[in-house]
Amino acid sequence: MQRLDELITAEQLQALHRQVPALAQLRREYISLCDAHVQALMAGRDGAAEQQARDAFSAAMPEKERAILAQAGIELSSLSVYRCLLCKDSGFVVKQGRKVPCQCAEEKQKERLFRQAQALPSFAAFDKTLFEDADQLASALLLRDRLMAYCRAFGQNERPHFCLTGQTGVGKSFLLGCTVRALMEQGIRTRLLTAYEMMELFRAQHIGEGETLPALIEVPFLAIDDLGTEPMYRNITVEYLFTLIDERVRAGRPMAIATNLMSDQIRDRYGERVLSRLRDTKQFANFGMRGKDLRPSGKKQTK
Ligand SMILES: [Zn+2]
């Protein structure tokens, strides 16, 4: 069992002491025993007796505190008790003078990523029966293997970024989703969004409704689906897109873009600067997907 001062913040403890004087009294007794031990040491004695008295008091304190709380009609669970005593729920601990994430925060993030990942398609669920055409299946399988290799080597890929290019319905979104899921399951923080969603974030940034661009620049892996389907806002679409790509490339922070735009269409829509970034073969691997629309009705969600 832990003492209250190990379970709640100093501010909470003070408030509780004002509310329940018996607790404050108990704490004063404890402090005076701590003090006696220090005084003994400072007087040059070994302080063993004082230490023993303090430790015995401390060991009995949690039960006494709980009894006092019970008498005052306060439930321990109603006090906001820390879930993590290492960091007192701040998520950070100080190690060698540096603030680093606490293990509880890292575990929580891994769990969260894993949960989110389950909603995405997976490489393991690759459905070969969708492909009627043998060539199309072969090229999709080859691409799947390349993307799996990309995920395994994440952070060390020769070309950190990639584009998935191909007609609507050949499976780009599916493979992009699989890639994001595989990275999440490796514990890598990712962001997957459609170009439309991205543009709404850019617009929010532009009109001062949020700091959305820095988050997109800083996430360790960013995947943008369906580039080319977003609205073209003047002074926003091209400018923010270029800044995003340029900043990520310069920082060496991997990104993936799925689009059915060909090079000349990218140039027409976003200009030469965006095209030259995306076609920089030292930075971007370009995976082309050939083939027919796999969606039976033309309206199914897999693109
Ligand atoms: Zn913690």
Boltz pocket constraint, residues with backbone or C-beta under 6 A from the ligand:
constraints:
  - pocket:
      binder: B
      contacts: [[A, 84], [A, 85], [A, 86], [A, 87], [A, 88], [A, 89], [A, 90], [A, 91], [A, 92], [A, 102], [A, 103], [A, 104], [A, 105]]
      max_distance: 6.0
